[in-house]
Amino acid sequence: MRVADPSTLTSPEFAPLRPAIRVFVAEDHHITLWGLHRLIDAASPRMEVVGTASSRDELINHSAAATADVLVLDLDLGGEDVGAALASLRQRCPGHVLVLTGTDDVAQHRAAVMKGARGVVHKSEPAQTILNAIEKVNNGEVWLHRTLLGEVLGLFTSGTPAAAPRTIDPHAMRISSLTAREREVVVTMVECTGAKQLVVADKLGMSEHTLRNHLTTIYSKLGVRGRLELHLFATTHGLGTAMGRWLTA
């Protein structure tokens, strides 16, 4: 894992608009833990490390873990399976869980997501990708590689667990490109079918101009032309139902 140059992470464009993201890191490889700590500290004032752990017991008993916004966890801490305790850990630690892994075992990643993890990022990813994942997860979005995201979307559209798809659904890829706010816009547009854009904008708490900008981006990402096609796409692929709400929660 490459540690980003601090000078590129603390420039004026990253001036804080809200409190720093409180990050707790659990990793049993001390060099990796040191690198993550330095990486996140270099991203100040956007985020800060509030605690670390190198074993499951440390993680469960550390008071800072219970107050962190994001928990960055290696599922294998000193040979102990943190994934098995993830559901109970989530009850004690309400922060969003981002799994940091060195394995390509999709089954393990899937199990972590089903137990409450909001994201999975590989240790081989560039440093900036790890920072981006922390921010996205903190914002309530999901951070999953495309294959796993396709599986999760499949679970919420079919309602039953399914085997890993052999091919990636292009529609799922389009949906995965939407941000949480854009998904919220789509859901609200479906709920307010026939309403004027000003009414929809008021319900979303934004200006009509901002709504138009969102729609332009959404149309492009989903490959639709106008509100009618957006409505058809959303209702066909479940974006106006519980699946869309789960992805924006």
C-alpha positions in Angstrom: 0.0 0.0 0.0 1.5 3.4 -1.0 1.2 6.2 1.5 0.0 9.4 -0.2 2.1 12.5 -0.1 0.6 14.6 2.8 0.9 17.8 0.7 -1.6 16.5 -1.8 -4.2 15.7 0.9 -4.1 18.9 3.0 -4.4 21.6 0.3 -7.1 24.4 0.7 -9.5 22.5 -1.5 -9.9 20.0 1.3 -10.8 22.7 3.9 -13.3 21.1 6.4 -17.0 21.8 5.9 -18.0 19.5 8.7 -16.3 17.7 11.6 -13.5 15.3 10.8 -14.5 11.7 10.2 -13.5 9.7 13.3 -11.8 6.5 12.0 -10.9 3.4 14.1 -8.4 1.0 12.5 -8.1 -2.7 13.4 -5.2 -4.4 11.7 -2.7 -7.0 13.1 0.2 -6.3 10.7 2.0 -3.5 12.4 3.6 -2.0 9.3 0.2 -1.9 7.6 -1.4 -0.4 10.7 1.4 2.3 10.8 0.9 3.0 7.1 -2.9 3.4 7.5 -2.5 5.6 10.6 -0.1 7.9 8.7 -2.3 7.9 5.6 -5.4 8.9 7.5 -3.6 11.5 9.6 -2.2 13.0 6.3 -5.8 13.5 5.2 -6.5 15.8 8.1 -8.7 17.8 8.5 -11.1 15.6 6.6 -10.5 12.6 8.9 -8.6 11.5 11.9 -7.6 8.2 13.6 -9.3 8.0 17.1 -8.0 4.5 18.0 -6.4 1.3 16.8 -6.4 -2.4 17.6 -4.4 -5.4 16.6 -6.6 -8.1 18.0 -10.3 -8.9 18.3 -10.3 -8.4 22.1 -8.7 -5.0 21.7 -11.2 -4.1 19.1 -14.2 -5.2 21.1 -13.0 -3.6 24.4 -11.6 -0.3 23.0 -13.9 2.6 24.0 -13.0 4.6 20.8 -14.4 1.8 18.6 -17.8 2.5 20.0 -17.7 6.2 19.1 -16.0 6.1 15.7 -17.8 7.1 12.5 -16.0 4.5 10.4 -14.3 1.2 11.5 -11.7 0.0 9.1 -11.3 -3.7 9.9 -9.1 -6.5 8.8 -11.3 -9.6 9.2 -8.4 -11.7 10.3 -6.8 -10.2 13.4 -4.0 -12.4 14.8 -5.7 -15.5 13.4 -9.1 -14.6 15.0 -12.1 -14.4 12.7 -13.6 -10.9 13.2 -16.1 -11.6 10.5 -17.8 -14.2 12.7 -18.3 -11.5 15.4 -19.2 -8.7 13.0 -23.0 -8.7 13.6 -22.5 -8.4 17.4 -19.8 -5.8 17.0 -22.2 -3.7 14.9 -24.6 -3.6 17.8 -22.0 -2.2 20.1 -20.2 0.0 17.6 -22.8 1.9 15.4 -20.1 3.3 13.1 -20.0 2.2 9.5 -17.7 -0.8 8.9 -15.3 -0.8 6.0 -13.5 -4.1 5.5 -9.9 -3.9 4.5 -8.8 -7.2 3.1 -5.8 -8.9 1.4 -7.8 -11.8 0.1 -9.8 -12.1 -3.2 -12.3 -14.5 -1.5 -15.6 -13.1 -2.7 -17.5 -15.5 -0.4 -15.8 -13.9 2.6 -16.5 -10.4 1.3 -20.2 -11.4 0.7 -20.5 -12.8 4.2 -19.1 -9.5 5.7 -21.6 -7.4 3.8 -24.5 -9.6 4.9 -23.4 -9.1 8.5 -23.4 -5.3 8.2 -20.2 -4.1 6.5 -20.9 -1.1 4.2 -17.8 -1.6 2.1 -14.9 -3.8 1.1 -11.6 -2.5 -0.2 -8.5 -4.5 -1.1 -5.1 -3.7 0.5 -3.5 -3.5 -2.9 -5.7 -0.4 -3.8 -4.0 3.0 -4.1 -3.9 5.1 -0.9 -6.4 7.6 -2.4 -8.9 4.8 -3.1 -8.8 3.8 0.6 -9.5 7.4 1.6 -12.3 7.7 -0.9 -13.9 4.5 0.5 -13.8 5.8 4.0 -15.5 9.0 2.9 -18.2 7.2 0.9 -19.0 4.7 3.7 -19.2 7.6 6.2 -21.7 9.2 3.9 -23.9 6.2 4.1 -23.0 4.8 0.7 -21.7 1.4 -0.2 -18.2 0.7 -1.5 -18.0 -2.7 -3.2 -16.2 -4.1 -6.3 -18.6 -4.5 -9.2 -19.0 -8.3 -9.0 -20.0 -8.2 -5.3 -22.3 -5.2 -5.9 -24.0 -7.1 -8.7 -24.7 -9.9 -6.2 -26.0 -7.6 -3.5 -28.3 -5.9 -6.1 -29.5 -9.4 -7.1 -30.4 -10.2 -3.5 -32.5 -7.2 -3.1 -34.3 -7.6 -6.5 -35.0 -11.3 -6.1 -35.4 -11.5 -2.4 -33.5 -14.7 -2.2 -29.8 -15.6 -1.9 -28.3 -16.6 -5.3 -25.1 -18.0 -6.6 -22.5 -15.6 -7.8 -23.4 -14.4 -11.3 -21.1 -15.5 -14.0 -21.6 -12.2 -15.9 -22.2 -8.7 -14.7 -25.6 -7.2 -15.4 -25.0 -4.0 -17.4 -28.1 -2.4 -15.7 -26.6 -3.2 -12.3 -23.4 -1.5 -13.3 -25.3 1.6 -14.3 -27.2 1.6 -11.0 -23.9 1.2 -9.1 -22.6 4.3 -10.7 -25.3 6.4 -9.0 -24.4 8.2 -5.7 -26.6 7.9 -2.7 -28.1 11.3 -3.3 -28.8 10.5 -7.0 -30.6 7.3 -5.9 -32.7 9.3 -3.5 -33.6 11.6 -6.4 -34.7 8.7 -8.5 -36.8 7.2 -5.7 -38.5 10.5 -5.1 -39.1 11.1 -8.8 -40.9 7.7 -8.9 -43.0 8.6 -5.8 -43.9 11.9 -7.2 -44.8 10.8 -10.8 -46.7 13.5 -12.5 -45.6 16.2 -10.1 -43.9 19.4 -11.2 -40.1 19.5 -10.7 -40.5 22.3 -8.1 -42.6 20.0 -6.0 -40.0 17.2 -6.2 -37.2 19.7 -5.5 -39.0 20.9 -2.4 -39.5 17.3 -1.1 -35.8 16.7 -1.6 -34.8 19.9 0.1 -33.0 21.4 -2.9 -33.5 24.0 -5.5 -35.2 23.3 -8.8 -31.9 24.2 -10.6 -30.0 21.7 -8.4 -32.6 19.0 -9.2 -32.2 19.6 -12.9 -28.4 19.2 -12.6 -28.9 15.9 -10.8 -31.4 14.7 -13.4 -29.0 15.5 -16.2 -26.3 13.4 -14.5 -28.8 10.6 -13.7 -30.1 10.4 -17.3 -26.5 10.1 -18.6 -25.5 7.4 -16.1 -28.6 5.3 -16.7 -28.8 5.9 -20.4 -32.4 7.2 -20.4 -33.9 10.3 -22.0 -36.3 12.2 -19.8 -38.6 11.5 -16.9 -40.7 8.9 -18.7 -37.8 6.6 -19.5 -36.4 7.2 -16.0 -39.6 6.1 -14.5 -39.7 3.0 -16.6 -36.1 2.1 -15.8 -36.5 2.7 -12.1 -39.7 0.7 -11.7 -38.3 -2.1 -13.9 -35.1 -2.4 -11.9 -36.4 -1.8 -8.4 -35.0 1.7 -7.8 -38.4 3.0 -6.6 -38.7 0.2 -4.0 -37.0 -1.1 -0.9 -33.8 -1.8 -2.8 -33.4 1.9 -3.7 -34.1 2.9 -0.1 -31.6 0.4 1.2 -28.8 1.7 -1.0 -29.5 5.3 0.2 -29.9 4.5 3.9 
